[in-house]
Amino acid sequence: MQISLEQLIECVLEELKKKGLTSESIKSYSESAYSPLIKYCARNGTTYYEPTVLNEFLNYQKKRLENNEISERYFRKLRRAVLMAYDQYQNGAIPDRRYDPGSKYKTNEYFSLWLKQFLDAQHLGVRTLGNLRSGISIFLHYLENAGHTDFSTVSPEDVKKYLLFAAERNNGGMPNILYALRLFLDYLESNSCIPQGFLPVLSKAVRKSRKVLPCFSRKEVEEIIGQIDTNTKQGKRDYAILLLAAHTGLRSTDITHLRLSDINWLNDSIHVVQNKTGQPLILPLEANTGNAIAKYILEARPESTSEYVFLRLLAPHQKLAECTSLNNILKKYLKSTSISHQPGDGKSFHSLRRSMGTWMLESGVPLTTISQVLGHKRQDSTKQYLSMDYKRLAECALDFQGIPVRGESIRW
């Protein structure tokens, strides 16, 4: 069934209105995305929706992007506009999803199917799954370019060659590549897709060194939280989020995925299934934090049928983005403090989790208890907090008693 492009676009804009987008956002799509699309199609002799012409439009815009005639951000907007028109035509509606361009490393259907099955079998966080998908897609793309169409012809020697190929193009990223390949090849071996003998290729001689990033002191966290204006709706939400992170040590992904049903108000506790590990976790809900969350829900949370606690301020009122939204919340208030902050110094939203672990250790809480509270699968993950307990580390230091000093004494 043919439909005029203008009529289809009107349906798209109406759908965006139903989803709660502001009139400014709808006007922006109409003028800066759909208007150029209509003009392009008219120049190419059509006023109807034709997927081939829309694809040509995107290819034309991609060339403009490569020639620095338009920005990456504007190109993504044009792409979203075209995909929304496609979904509206095919399904009569626009799904609630981000129009992610996906990996540029495309593979055949066989490899793609195994990658999907592998990712579906992992109980990991969204960001971790995204990193796995990216790393393994490159590996599969390499195999296909090397002439493999399935895993029957792949040998450990092929994996060795890929590691050499990857090492030349990655500066410090090999631990992540090795981690992804270990998981994937182990999955293939367990499903009798490849023979044994692949995993030794990925063995490493020494334990990976781990950079221990700093954490906030109690005084610094109080200073950050003190910048929040709790008289505003945004302030009530941000105050509840930062208190929750500082008092429970929950990861950002678990906070953004926190559901209304996860809070047990009668027992003052939170019950979540961790996105990173897939393991259940029960934490006490401290009174101040519980009151802050309740105040946000009752006074500031937008009216919505969403099951999630923390929502966007602007329509559509969906749950907050995975990690960037919470990092941006922290950065906003961090700028108003006297706390020194430089890019890459570790003072991100995740450092509130490190702070919680360090404070517990300083208070004499056993490492096993800290591991349980933070929801670590392995106690090794908790041992990093030992290096941040400077007071107790100083007690372990030896003096120079019994050590002969020859010549001049040591000068500091």
C-alpha positions as CSV (number, residue, x, y, z in Angstrom):
1,M,0.0,0.0,0.0
2,Q,1.4,3.4,-1.1
3,I,1.3,6.3,1.3
4,S,2.5,9.8,0.8
5,L,5.7,10.7,2.7
6,E,4.1,13.8,4.2
7,Q,1.2,11.8,5.5
8,L,3.5,9.1,7.0
9,I,5.6,11.8,8.7
10,E,2.4,13.4,10.1
11,C,1.7,10.0,11.7
12,V,5.2,9.8,13.1
13,L,5.0,13.3,14.6
14,E,1.6,12.4,16.1
15,E,3.1,9.3,17.7
16,L,5.9,11.4,19.2
17,K,3.3,13.7,20.7
18,K,1.5,10.8,22.2
19,K,4.8,9.6,23.8
20,G,5.0,12.9,25.5
21,L,7.8,14.7,23.5
22,T,7.7,18.4,23.9
23,S,6.4,20.6,21.1
24,E,10.0,22.0,20.6
25,S,11.4,18.5,20.1
26,I,8.6,17.6,17.6
27,K,9.1,20.9,15.7
28,S,12.9,20.1,15.6
29,Y,12.3,16.7,14.0
30,S,9.8,18.2,11.5
31,E,12.0,21.1,10.4
32,S,15.6,19.8,10.7
33,A,15.1,16.1,9.8
34,Y,11.9,15.5,7.9
35,S,11.9,18.6,5.8
36,P,15.3,17.8,4.2
37,L,14.0,14.2,3.7
38,I,10.9,15.4,1.8
39,K,12.9,17.8,-0.3
40,Y,15.5,15.1,-1.2
41,C,12.7,12.6,-2.2
42,A,11.0,15.4,-4.3
43,R,14.3,16.0,-6.1
44,N,14.5,12.3,-6.9
45,G,11.0,12.3,-8.3
46,T,8.9,10.8,-5.6
47,T,6.5,12.1,-2.9
48,Y,5.6,8.6,-1.6
49,Y,7.3,6.5,1.0
50,E,9.9,4.4,-0.8
51,P,12.5,2.6,1.4
52,T,15.1,2.6,-1.4
53,V,15.0,6.4,-1.7
54,L,15.2,6.8,2.1
55,N,18.3,4.6,2.1
56,E,19.8,6.7,-0.7
57,F,19.0,9.8,1.5
58,L,21.0,8.2,4.4
59,N,23.9,7.3,2.2
60,Y,24.0,10.8,0.9
61,Q,24.0,12.2,4.4
62,K,26.7,9.7,5.4
63,K,28.9,11.1,2.7
64,R,28.3,14.6,3.9
65,L,29.3,13.4,7.4
66,E,32.5,11.9,6.1
67,N,33.3,15.2,4.3
68,N,32.7,17.1,7.6
69,E,29.7,18.9,6.1
70,I,27.4,17.8,8.9
71,S,28.0,16.7,12.5
72,E,27.8,13.1,13.9
73,R,25.0,14.2,16.2
74,Y,22.9,15.6,13.3
75,F,23.5,12.5,11.2
76,R,22.2,10.3,14.1
77,K,19.1,12.5,14.3
78,L,18.5,12.0,10.5
79,R,19.0,8.3,10.9
80,R,16.5,8.1,13.8
81,A,14.0,10.1,11.8
82,V,14.2,7.6,8.8
83,L,14.0,4.5,11.1
84,M,11.0,6.0,12.9
85,A,9.3,6.5,9.5
86,Y,10.1,2.9,8.6
87,D,8.7,1.5,11.9
88,Q,5.6,3.6,11.6
89,Y,4.9,2.3,8.1
90,Q,5.7,-1.4,9.0
91,N,4.0,-1.6,12.4
92,G,1.8,1.4,12.7
93,A,3.7,2.6,15.8
94,I,7.1,3.7,17.0
95,P,8.7,1.3,19.6
96,D,10.1,2.6,22.8
97,R,13.8,1.9,22.0
98,R,16.9,3.8,21.1
99,Y,17.8,3.6,17.4
100,D,21.3,2.2,17.9
101,P,23.3,1.9,14.6
102,G,24.9,-1.3,16.1
103,S,28.3,-2.7,15.3
104,K,30.0,-1.9,12.1
105,Y,31.6,-5.3,12.1
106,K,28.9,-7.3,10.4
107,T,29.1,-11.1,10.2
108,N,27.2,-13.9,8.5
109,E,24.0,-15.4,9.9
110,Y,25.8,-18.4,11.4
111,F,28.3,-16.3,13.5
112,S,25.6,-13.8,14.4
113,L,23.3,-16.5,15.7
114,W,26.0,-18.0,18.0
115,L,26.9,-14.5,19.2
116,K,23.2,-13.8,20.1
117,Q,22.9,-17.2,21.9
118,F,26.0,-16.5,23.9
119,L,24.9,-13.1,25.0
120,D,21.5,-14.3,25.9
121,A,23.1,-16.9,28.2
122,Q,25.1,-14.3,30.1
123,H,23.8,-12.8,33.4
124,L,25.7,-9.6,33.1
125,G,25.0,-5.9,33.1
126,V,23.9,-4.0,29.9
127,R,27.3,-2.2,29.6
128,T,29.3,-5.4,30.1
129,L,27.1,-7.2,27.5
130,G,27.7,-4.3,25.1
131,N,31.5,-4.5,25.6
132,L,31.3,-8.3,25.0
133,R,29.2,-7.9,21.9
134,S,31.7,-5.3,20.5
135,G,34.8,-7.3,21.2
136,I,33.5,-10.7,19.9
137,S,32.0,-9.1,16.8
138,I,35.5,-7.9,15.8
139,F,36.8,-11.4,16.4
140,L,34.1,-13.0,14.3
141,H,34.5,-10.4,11.6
142,Y,38.3,-11.2,11.5
143,L,37.5,-15.0,11.2
144,E,35.1,-14.4,8.3
145,N,37.6,-12.2,6.5
146,A,40.2,-15.0,7.0
147,G,37.8,-17.3,5.0
148,H,36.0,-19.1,7.8
149,T,32.2,-19.4,7.5
150,D,31.7,-21.5,10.7
151,F,33.7,-22.7,13.6
152,S,34.5,-26.1,12.1
153,T,37.7,-24.8,10.4
154,V,38.8,-22.5,13.2
155,S,42.0,-23.6,15.1
156,P,43.9,-22.3,18.1
157,E,46.4,-21.0,15.6
158,D,43.7,-18.7,14.2
159,V,43.0,-17.4,17.7
160,K,46.8,-16.7,18.2
161,K,46.9,-14.8,14.9
162,Y,43.9,-12.7,16.0
163,L,45.5,-11.8,19.3
164,L,48.6,-10.5,17.4
165,F,46.2,-8.6,15.1
166,A,44.3,-7.1,18.1
167,A,47.4,-6.3,20.1
168,E,48.7,-4.0,17.3
169,R,45.4,-2.0,17.4
170,N,44.8,-1.9,21.1
171,N,46.7,0.2,23.6
172,G,46.1,-1.3,27.0
173,G,42.8,-3.0,25.9
174,M,44.0,-6.6,25.7
175,P,42.7,-7.7,29.1
176,N,39.2,-6.9,28.0
177,I,39.7,-8.7,24.7
178,L,41.1,-11.8,26.5
179,Y,38.2,-11.7,29.0
180,A,35.6,-11.6,26.1
181,L,37.3,-14.4,24.2
182,R,37.6,-16.7,27.2
183,L,33.9,-16.4,27.9
184,F,32.9,-16.9,24.3
185,L,35.3,-19.8,23.5
186,D,34.3,-21.5,26.8
187,Y,30.7,-21.2,25.8
188,L,31.4,-22.7,22.3
189,E,33.4,-25.6,23.9
190,S,30.6,-26.4,26.3
191,N,28.2,-26.5,23.4
192,S,30.5,-28.9,21.4
193,C,31.0,-26.2,18.8
194,I,34.8,-26.3,19.0
195,P,37.1,-29.0,20.4
196,Q,39.1,-28.6,23.6
197,G,42.5,-26.8,23.4
198,F,41.5,-23.2,22.6
199,L,41.5,-21.8,26.2
200,P,45.2,-22.4,26.9
201,V,46.0,-20.0,24.0
202,L,44.4,-17.3,26.1
203,S,46.3,-18.1,29.3
204,K,48.4,-15.3,30.8
205,A,51.6,-15.7,32.8
206,V,51.0,-13.1,35.5
207,R,48.1,-11.7,37.3
208,K,46.7,-8.5,35.8
209,S,47.7,-5.4,37.8
210,R,44.7,-3.4,38.9
211,K,44.7,0.3,39.2
212,V,43.0,1.4,42.5
213,L,41.1,4.6,42.0
214,P,40.5,7.0,44.8
215,C,37.2,7.4,46.7
216,F,35.4,10.3,48.4
217,S,35.8,11.0,52.1
218,R,32.6,11.3,54.3
219,K,33.2,15.1,54.4
220,E,33.4,15.3,50.6
221,V,30.2,13.4,50.1
222,E,28.4,15.6,52.6
223,E,29.7,18.6,50.7
224,I,28.5,17.3,47.4
225,I,25.0,16.4,48.7
226,G,24.9,19.8,50.4
227,Q,24.9,21.5,47.0
228,I,21.4,20.0,46.1
229,D,18.4,22.2,46.2
230,T,15.8,19.8,47.6
231,N,13.0,22.3,47.0
232,T,12.9,21.4,43.3
233,K,11.6,18.2,41.7
234,Q,15.1,17.6,40.2
235,G,16.7,18.2,43.5
236,K,14.5,15.7,45.3
237,R,15.3,13.1,42.7
238,D,19.0,13.8,42.7
239,Y,19.2,13.9,46.5
240,A,17.5,10.5,46.8
241,I,19.9,9.0,44.2
242,L,23.1,10.2,45.7
243,L,22.0,9.2,49.3
244,L,21.1,5.8,48.0
245,A,24.5,5.4,46.3
246,A,26.5,6.6,49.3
247,H,24.5,4.6,51.9
248,T,24.1,1.3,50.1
249,G,27.0,1.2,47.6
250,L,24.6,0.1,44.8
251,R,26.0,0.2,41.3
252,S,24.6,2.9,39.0
253,T,23.0,0.2,36.8
254,D,21.1,-1.2,39.8
255,I,19.9,2.2,40.8
256,T,18.6,3.1,37.3
257,H,16.9,-0.4,37.2
258,L,15.5,-0.1,40.7
259,R,11.7,-0.8,40.6
260,L,9.0,0.4,42.9
261,S,8.3,-3.2,43.9
262,D,12.0,-3.7,44.9
263,I,11.5,-1.5,48.0
264,N,10.0,-3.2,51.1
265,W,8.8,-0.3,53.1
266,L,7.5,-2.5,56.0
267,N,10.9,-4.1,56.6
268,D,13.0,-1.0,55.5
269,S,14.9,-3.0,52.9
270,I,15.7,-3.2,49.2
271,H,15.6,-6.4,47.2
272,V,17.3,-6.3,43.8
273,V,18.8,-8.7,41.3
274,Q,22.1,-7.2,40.4
275,N,22.4,-6.4,36.7
276,K,26.1,-7.1,36.5
277,T,26.1,-10.5,38.2
278,G,22.5,-11.7,38.1
279,Q,22.7,-12.4,41.8
280,P,20.0,-11.4,44.3
281,L,21.0,-8.8,46.9
282,I,19.1,-7.6,50.0
283,L,20.2,-4.4,51.7
284,P,18.8,-2.4,54.6
285,L,17.2,0.9,53.8
286,E,18.5,3.5,56.1
287,A,15.9,6.0,57.5
288,N,17.2,9.2,55.8
289,T,17.6,7.4,52.5
290,G,14.2,5.9,52.7
291,N,12.6,9.2,53.6
292,A,14.4,10.9,50.6
293,I,13.1,8.2,48.2
294,A,9.6,8.4,49.6
295,K,9.6,12.2,49.3
296,Y,10.7,12.0,45.7
297,I,8.0,9.4,44.8
298,L,5.2,11.4,46.5
299,E,6.2,14.9,45.6
300,A,8.5,15.0,42.5
301,R,8.2,11.8,40.5
302,P,6.4,12.4,37.2
303,E,3.0,10.7,36.7
304,S,3.9,7.5,34.8
305,T,3.0,3.9,34.5
306,S,6.7,3.0,34.6
307,E,7.7,0.4,37.1
308,Y,11.1,2.1,37.7
309,V,11.7,4.5,40.6
310,F,13.9,7.1,39.1
311,L,12.6,8.7,35.9
312,R,13.6,11.4,33.4
313,L,12.3,14.9,34.2
314,L,11.2,15.6,30.6
315,A,8.8,13.5,28.6
316,P,8.9,10.7,27.7
317,H,9.1,9.9,31.4
318,Q,11.3,6.8,31.1
319,K,13.9,5.4,33.4
320,L,17.2,7.1,33.5
321,A,20.0,6.0,31.2
322,E,22.4,3.3,32.3
323,C,25.5,5.2,33.6
324,T,25.9,8.5,31.9
325,S,22.8,10.1,33.5
326,L,24.0,9.3,37.1
327,N,27.6,10.4,36.3
328,N,26.1,13.7,34.9
329,I,24.1,14.2,38.1
330,L,27.2,13.8,40.3
331,K,29.3,16.1,38.0
332,K,26.7,18.8,38.2
333,Y,27.0,19.1,42.0
334,L,30.7,18.3,42.1
335,K,31.5,21.5,40.1
336,S,30.0,23.6,42.9
337,T,32.3,22.1,45.6
338,S,35.8,22.8,46.7
339,I,36.8,19.2,45.7
340,S,39.6,18.9,43.2
341,H,38.5,16.9,40.2
342,Q,40.4,16.1,37.0
343,P,39.4,13.9,34.0
344,G,40.4,10.3,34.7
345,D,41.0,10.7,38.4
346,G,38.3,8.2,39.4
347,K,35.9,10.6,41.0
348,S,32.9,9.3,39.2
349,F,29.5,8.1,40.4
350,H,31.1,4.6,40.9
351,S,33.5,6.1,43.4
352,L,30.5,6.5,45.8
353,R,30.5,2.7,45.8
354,R,34.2,2.6,46.5
355,S,33.7,5.1,49.3
356,M,31.1,3.0,50.9
357,G,33.4,0.0,50.9
358,T,36.3,2.0,52.3
359,W,34.3,3.5,55.1
360,M,33.0,0.1,56.2
361,L,36.6,-1.2,56.3
362,E,37.8,1.8,58.3
363,S,35.0,1.1,60.8
364,G,36.3,-2.4,61.4
365,V,33.7,-4.3,59.3
366,P,35.1,-7.7,58.2
367,L,36.0,-8.0,54.6
368,T,33.5,-10.9,54.2
369,T,30.7,-8.7,55.3
370,I,31.7,-5.9,53.0
371,S,31.8,-8.4,50.1
372,Q,28.2,-9.4,50.9
373,V,26.9,-5.8,51.2
374,L,28.5,-4.8,47.9
375,G,27.3,-8.0,46.2
376,H,30.7,-9.2,45.0
377,K,30.8,-12.7,43.5
378,R,34.4,-13.1,44.5
379,Q,36.1,-11.8,47.7
380,D,39.1,-10.8,45.5
381,S,37.0,-7.9,44.2
382,T,36.7,-6.6,47.8
383,K,40.4,-6.8,48.6
384,Q,41.1,-3.6,46.6
385,Y,39.6,-1.6,49.4
386,L,42.5,-2.7,51.7
387,S,44.8,-0.4,49.8
388,M,42.6,2.6,50.5
389,D,42.6,2.2,54.3
390,Y,45.7,4.4,54.7
391,K,45.5,4.5,58.6
392,R,45.7,0.7,58.9
393,L,48.3,0.4,56.2
394,A,50.5,2.8,58.1
395,E,50.2,0.5,61.2
396,C,51.7,-2.3,59.0
397,A,54.8,-0.3,58.1
398,L,58.2,-1.3,59.6
399,D,60.6,1.2,61.2
400,F,64.4,1.2,60.7
401,Q,65.1,-0.5,64.1
402,G,67.7,-3.1,63.6
403,I,68.7,-1.9,60.2
404,P,72.3,-0.6,60.1
405,V,72.7,2.8,58.3
406,R,76.0,3.4,56.7
407,G,77.4,6.8,55.8
408,E,75.0,9.7,56.0
409,S,71.6,9.3,57.5
410,I,68.6,9.3,55.1
411,R,67.4,12.8,54.3
412,W,63.7,13.5,53.5
